Every structure is written in C-alpha cells, then in structure tokens.
C-alpha cells in the first residue's frame, strides 16, 4: 500500500495531510474479497461481488480531496460497499466525527460493516438503503459522498446537506463537487472522465 500511496502523493492526486494519513493507515487489502487480495494494490477498480466494485484508489483519493472533510464532521457515505471509503472517512473525521454509511445490497452492507468493525472503527454507523436516497433522519450533514453514478444530482441527497456543506458524487461520466451556499443555492464544479456503476433508485 505504501508504494501506491507514495505514487498518489507524488503525482498530486493526494494533497492534504488528512487524506494521505488515512490512505497510509487504512489498507485496501483488508476491504476486498479473498480472491482479489493479490490485486489490492493495483490502481484500478476490483470486483467485490454482486456486480459491484471497490473504486480505483486514484478516484477515491480525488473524491476525498474534493470532499475536504474536517475533524469532527458528520459525513454521509452513500454506496458504502466493502467499507474501505467509510474507514478512510472515519480516519479523516476522527473520533469526534461521525460517518453514516448506506448500502442498498444487504450482503455488501454486512461485508462492509464487518470489515470496518474488525479494524476497530467505532464512529461508523451502517444502514440498509431504503426508498429514499441517503439517511434523512441523521441529516443535516457537513459532507456527503456517493460511490455510484446518478443521471443527475439527487435532490433528496442535496437537501440533507448543511448550508456550507459539500457533496461529491458521480453524475453520468463526471464527478461533481456541489457546495450548498444557502438554503436554495448550490455551486457546482464538474470534473469529467470517470466511469462508475449506476446509483440504483428503488
């Protein structure tokens, strides 16, 4: 993992100390199925079963840099999968922060929860996704991040964001950074050139 993180730092994908420290501490190999462990340090997506993937490390790092989560933040992680990103977020927000992880596939939810708990993270809560995107009962959030692509930013997710908060999510083949500048106004930056599995609406 060290060589991969060194590369991400050297090429400028990782800029912040908090993201670098999280990547160095949370080993990807602990969050992939047994059949993929020899490939865990490759910079590419890997299958985690049920037609889902664990994202490419470069993409995860890029999105976490855009998210700019801070110690003590409350973060919603949509599509938590194997739990790797939830664990990274747990490191970034620290013990005073909170991560709420939502996954639509029960088997993956259990897999991710087991992986995170085995690493000792106590500030992550998991929930099976329901009919509405996100986890509205725990809103508002300082940060929201999604791991699957929507056709447009889901309003129900953006409505769970605090004023001043940031949402990072894939939309079609781009990553969007959406900042809520007031109750009714959002500023959006678009970064094209990515591929994600689709975000499923019930």
C-alpha positions as CSV (number, residue, x, y, z in Angstrom):
1,X,0.0,0.0,0.0
2,X,2.9,2.3,0.7
3,X,4.1,2.3,-2.9
4,X,0.6,3.1,-4.1
5,X,0.2,6.0,-1.7
6,X,3.6,7.3,-2.5
7,X,2.6,7.4,-6.1
8,X,-0.7,9.2,-5.4
9,X,1.2,11.8,-3.3
10,X,3.9,12.2,-5.9
11,X,1.5,12.8,-8.8
12,X,-0.5,15.3,-6.9
13,X,-3.7,13.2,-6.6
14,X,-3.4,13.4,-2.8
15,X,-2.6,16.9,-1.5
16,X,-4.0,17.0,2.0
17,X,-2.3,15.5,5.1
18,X,-5.5,14.1,6.4
19,X,-6.2,12.1,3.2
20,X,-2.6,10.9,3.0
21,X,-2.6,9.8,6.6
22,X,-5.9,7.9,6.1
23,X,-4.6,6.1,3.0
24,X,-1.5,5.1,4.8
25,X,-3.4,3.7,7.8
26,X,-6.4,2.0,6.1
27,X,-5.1,-0.8,4.0
28,X,-7.2,-1.6,0.9
29,X,-6.3,-5.3,1.1
30,X,-8.4,-5.6,4.2
31,X,-11.5,-4.5,2.3
32,X,-11.5,-6.8,-0.8
33,X,-12.7,-10.4,-1.1
34,X,-10.1,-13.1,-0.7
35,X,-9.9,-13.7,-4.4
36,X,-8.9,-10.1,-5.0
37,X,-6.3,-9.6,-2.3
38,X,-3.3,-10.1,-4.6
39,X,-4.6,-7.3,-6.7
40,X,-5.5,-4.9,-3.8
41,X,-2.6,-2.6,-4.5
42,X,-3.3,-2.2,-8.2
43,X,-4.7,1.2,-9.1
44,X,-7.9,0.0,-10.6
45,X,-11.4,-1.0,-9.6
46,X,-11.9,-4.5,-8.3
47,X,-15.0,-6.7,-8.1
48,X,-16.4,-7.2,-4.6
49,X,-19.3,-9.4,-5.7
50,X,-22.9,-8.8,-6.7
51,X,-21.9,-6.8,-9.8
52,X,-20.3,-4.1,-7.6
53,X,-16.8,-2.8,-7.3
54,X,-14.4,-1.2,-4.9
55,X,-13.3,2.0,-6.7
56,X,-9.9,2.8,-8.1
57,X,-7.7,4.3,-5.4
58,X,-6.9,7.3,-7.6
59,X,-10.6,8.0,-7.9
60,X,-11.3,7.6,-4.2
61,X,-8.4,9.9,-3.3
62,X,-9.6,12.5,-5.9
63,X,-13.1,12.5,-4.5
64,X,-11.9,12.7,-0.9
65,X,-9.8,15.7,-1.8
66,X,-12.8,17.4,-3.3
67,X,-14.9,16.5,-0.2
68,X,-12.5,18.2,2.1
69,X,-13.9,16.6,5.2
70,X,-12.6,18.0,8.5
71,X,-12.1,16.6,12.0
72,X,-15.5,16.4,13.8
73,X,-17.6,16.4,10.6
74,X,-20.7,14.4,10.1
75,X,-20.4,12.6,6.8
76,X,-22.9,10.5,4.8
77,X,-21.3,7.8,2.7
78,X,-23.8,6.6,0.0
79,X,-23.0,3.2,-1.5
80,X,-20.5,2.1,1.2
81,X,-19.8,-1.3,-0.5
82,X,-16.8,-3.1,1.1
83,X,-16.4,-0.3,3.7
84,X,-13.0,1.0,2.6
85,X,-14.2,4.5,1.9
86,X,-16.2,4.5,5.2
87,X,-13.0,3.6,7.1
88,X,-11.0,6.3,5.3
89,X,-13.6,8.8,6.2
90,X,-13.6,7.6,9.8
91,X,-9.9,8.3,10.0
92,X,-10.3,11.8,8.4
93,X,-13.1,13.0,10.7
94,X,-11.6,11.4,13.8
95,X,-13.2,10.2,17.0
96,X,-15.2,13.4,17.3
97,X,-16.7,12.9,13.9
98,X,-19.3,10.6,12.6
99,X,-19.8,8.5,9.4
100,X,-23.2,7.3,8.3
101,X,-22.8,4.5,5.7
102,X,-25.7,3.4,3.5
103,X,-25.6,0.4,1.1
104,X,-28.5,-1.0,-0.9
105,X,-27.3,-4.6,-1.1
106,X,-27.7,-6.4,2.2
107,X,-24.8,-8.9,1.7
108,X,-22.4,-6.0,0.9
109,X,-23.7,-4.0,3.9
110,X,-22.8,-6.9,6.1
111,X,-19.4,-7.4,4.4
112,X,-18.5,-3.7,4.7
113,X,-19.7,-3.5,8.3
114,X,-17.7,-6.5,9.3
115,X,-14.6,-5.1,7.6
116,X,-14.9,-1.7,9.3
117,X,-15.6,-3.1,12.8
118,X,-12.7,-5.6,12.5
119,X,-10.4,-2.5,12.1
120,X,-11.7,-1.0,15.3
121,X,-13.7,2.0,13.9
122,X,-16.4,2.9,16.3
123,X,-17.7,6.1,14.7
124,X,-19.3,4.5,11.7
125,X,-23.0,3.5,11.6
126,X,-24.4,1.3,8.8
127,X,-27.9,1.2,7.3
128,X,-29.5,-0.7,4.5
129,X,-30.7,1.8,1.9
130,X,-34.4,2.5,1.8
131,X,-36.8,4.0,-0.7
132,X,-35.2,7.5,-0.4
133,X,-31.6,8.2,-1.1
134,X,-29.4,9.0,2.0
135,X,-30.2,8.8,5.7
136,X,-32.5,11.8,6.3
137,X,-33.1,11.0,10.0
138,X,-29.4,11.9,10.7
139,X,-29.4,15.0,8.4
140,X,-28.1,17.6,8.0
141,X,-24.5,16.6,7.1
142,X,-21.3,18.5,6.8
143,X,-20.3,16.3,3.9
144,X,-22.0,13.8,1.6
145,X,-20.1,11.4,-0.8
146,X,-21.6,8.8,-3.2
147,X,-19.8,5.9,-4.9
148,X,-22.2,5.3,-7.8
149,X,-23.3,7.4,-10.7
150,X,-26.7,9.1,-10.9
151,X,-28.2,10.7,-14.0
152,X,-28.4,14.0,-12.2
153,X,-27.7,15.1,-8.6
154,X,-30.5,13.6,-6.5
155,X,-32.4,16.5,-4.8
156,X,-33.1,14.3,-1.7
157,X,-29.3,14.0,-1.1
158,X,-28.6,17.7,-1.6
159,X,-31.4,18.5,0.8
160,X,-29.6,16.6,3.5
161,X,-26.6,18.8,3.2
162,X,-25.9,21.7,5.6
163,X,-25.5,25.2,4.4
164,X,-21.8,25.5,3.8
165,X,-21.5,21.8,3.3
166,X,-20.0,19.9,0.3
167,X,-21.4,16.9,-1.7
168,X,-19.2,14.9,-4.0
169,X,-20.9,12.5,-6.3
170,X,-20.6,10.9,-9.7
171,X,-23.2,12.1,-12.3
172,X,-23.0,10.1,-15.6
173,X,-19.3,10.2,-16.5
174,X,-18.3,13.1,-14.3
175,X,-17.6,13.8,-10.7
176,X,-19.4,16.8,-9.3
177,X,-18.5,18.9,-6.3
178,X,-21.6,20.6,-5.1
179,X,-21.4,23.3,-2.4
180,X,-24.5,24.5,-0.6
181,X,-24.1,28.2,-0.3
182,X,-27.6,28.9,1.1
183,X,-30.9,27.1,1.6
184,X,-31.8,27.4,-2.0
185,X,-28.5,27.9,-3.8
186,X,-25.8,25.4,-4.8
187,X,-22.4,26.0,-6.6
188,X,-21.3,23.1,-8.8
189,X,-17.9,22.2,-10.3
190,X,-17.7,19.3,-12.8
191,X,-14.7,17.0,-13.4
192,X,-15.3,14.7,-16.4
193,X,-13.7,11.5,-17.5
194,X,-14.8,8.8,-15.0
195,X,-16.7,5.6,-15.0
196,X,-18.9,4.3,-12.1
197,X,-21.5,1.7,-11.5
198,X,-25.0,3.2,-11.6
199,X,-26.7,4.5,-8.5
200,X,-29.9,2.5,-8.2
201,X,-33.2,4.2,-7.3
202,X,-35.8,2.0,-5.7
